[in-house]
Amino acid sequence: MSYNVQVRVFQSDHKTFFYTVEQGVWKYANGGTWVPHNGGQRLTMGGSGTSGMLRFLADVGKEIFVIAVGIHNNKPWCDIVTNLPQGNTAVAILAEYYNDQDPARVKAREAQRSKWSAKNNEGRTIEASFRSTEGHDLNLDITIGST
């Protein structure tokens, strides 16, 4: 059975704007798709065992981060990776949640966290939080804070 995650992004810094510059979906459980929906983005996944990722880039400076969101053993999970170099792509990072190249990423997926926050080197806090963890139609709020 498929899962939908409606993603909304809230930004509180009026001096820096973050653009979504890449969307990726992992290949398991028949993969999935990202589409614009209700002012945000909706990730539809073919079933449990896969995930998607959004990569964000600041309009000023070099701040880059990714948000991973998926379903593992029929439960939603999310993760945030900050302080990425320019060449890292969501497609490359997403694979690390399913192979042994980065055990911390595999553990993040298996932890099935319904919310997570991370602070980047500039002192900016990025948060991701599911409003509910039950059912197949979920909502994830991303909050990008000020420095």
GITA-V52442 format. One record per residue. N is the residue number from 1. RES is the residue in three letters. SS is DSSP state (2 for helix, 1 for strand, 0 for the rest). Layout:
# GITA-V52442
n	res	ss
N	RES	SS
N	RES	SS
This chain:
# GITA-V52442
n	res	ss
1	MET	0
2	SER	0
3	TYR	1
4	ASN	1
5	VAL	1
6	GLN	1
7	VAL	1
8	ARG	1
9	VAL	1
10	PHE	1
11	GLN	1
12	SER	0
13	ASP	0
14	HIS	0
15	LYS	0
16	THR	0
17	PHE	0
18	PHE	1
19	TYR	1
20	THR	1
21	VAL	1
22	GLU	1
23	GLN	1
24	GLY	1
25	VAL	1
26	TRP	0
27	LYS	0
28	TYR	0
29	ALA	0
30	ASN	0
31	GLY	0
32	GLY	1
33	THR	1
34	TRP	1
35	VAL	1
36	PRO	1
37	HIS	1
38	ASN	0
39	GLY	0
40	GLY	1
41	GLN	1
42	ARG	1
43	LEU	1
44	THR	1
45	MET	1
46	GLY	0
47	GLY	0
48	SER	0
49	GLY	0
50	THR	1
51	SER	1
52	GLY	1
53	MET	1
54	LEU	1
55	ARG	1
56	PHE	1
57	LEU	1
58	ALA	1
59	ASP	0
60	VAL	0
61	GLY	0
62	LYS	0
63	GLU	0
64	ILE	1
65	PHE	1
66	VAL	1
67	ILE	1
68	ALA	1
69	VAL	1
70	GLY	1
71	ILE	1
72	HIS	1
73	ASN	0
74	ASN	0
75	LYS	1
76	PRO	1
77	TRP	1
78	CYS	1
79	ASP	1
80	ILE	1
81	VAL	1
82	THR	0
83	ASN	0
84	LEU	0
85	PRO	0
86	GLN	0
87	GLY	0
88	ASN	0
89	THR	0
90	ALA	2
91	VAL	2
92	ALA	2
93	ILE	2
94	LEU	2
95	ALA	2
96	GLU	0
97	TYR	0
98	TYR	0
99	ASN	0
100	ASP	0
101	GLN	0
102	ASP	0
103	PRO	2
104	ALA	2
105	ARG	2
106	VAL	2
107	LYS	2
108	ALA	2
109	ARG	2
110	GLU	2
111	ALA	2
112	GLN	0
113	ARG	0
114	SER	0
115	LYS	1
116	TRP	1
117	SER	1
118	ALA	1
119	LYS	1
120	ASN	0
121	ASN	0
122	GLU	0
123	GLY	0
124	ARG	0
125	THR	1
126	ILE	1
127	GLU	1
128	ALA	1
129	SER	1
130	PHE	1
131	ARG	0
132	SER	0
133	THR	0
134	GLU	0
135	GLY	0
136	HIS	0
137	ASP	1
138	LEU	1
139	ASN	1
140	LEU	1
141	ASP	1
142	ILE	1
143	THR	1
144	ILE	1
145	GLY	0
146	SER	0
147	THR	0
